[in-house]
Amino acid sequence: LQRYPMFRAALKAANRPGKILVFHSSLPTAAAPGQLKNREDKKLLGTEKEASLLVPSDPIFEKVARECVDVGVGVDLFLFPHSYVDVASMGKVTAATGGTLQRYPMFRADVDGERFIQDLAMRVSQPCVFDTVLRMRTSNGLRPVEFCGNFMMQNATDVEIAVLTPSSTTTIEMKHDDKLAEEFNAYIQVALLYTSMSGV
C-alpha cells in the first residue's frame, strides 16, 4: 500500500460504493505518489500568484478523485493540523466525491472533542445514496450553462456525485437564450439516478 496515497489505499481495499472517512494531522511527506511539500508562502497572498496555492499541487489527487467517483465512493476528510497541511491538494478528493471536509486546527480534546464527536456522528449516521448521476432537461429557450458544487463532470450534461446526502447542494446557472412562447409553460426537469444503501 505504500505506492498509493491514503485515499487510494482505502479505495483499493473497499472496491465498492460507499464512504471513506480519513483522519489526518500532517502533510503527507513520504516518498510516494501524493507526496506533498509545504507551499505556504505569505508573500504570495494578495497577489496574482496566490491562485497557484488554491489548486492541487499533484495531479494524483485528481486521478484518485476520478477513481472514487467511478466506483461511487465519497471521501470525508477530518483534518487535525498543528502546522501547514495542503488542503487544496487533499481536499480535491473530498470536493470531487461529494464528501465533506472538517478542520480542527490545533486540536485539543477538551475544547474541540465534543464538536468532533458530533461531526463524526453526523457523517456516519446521515442517510446517503451512492454513485449518483444528475441530469437537467429544459424547454427550448432555456439551458443549464454552469454547475457548481462538490461533484465531477466528464461531459456537459451529467453531474456525477459519488455520495449524496440530505445536506448536499448543487447550484445550476440557467441561461435564457431564445424566445419562450407565451402560450406555453417553461419546464425544467431534474433527473437523479443513484444506488441506495440497500444496493438498489
Salt bridges, closest charged atoms under 4 A:
GLU62 OE1 - LYS92 NZ 3.43
GLU67 OE2 - ARG8 NH2 2.46
ASP70 OD1 - ARG66 NH2 2.93
ASP76 OD2 - LYS19 NZ 3.14
ASP86 OD1 - ARG39 NH2 2.96
ASP110 OD2 - ARG108 NH2 2.79
ASP158 OD1 - ARG135 NH2 2.77
GLU160 OE1 - ARG66 NH2 2.92
ASP177 OD2 - ARG143 NE 2.39
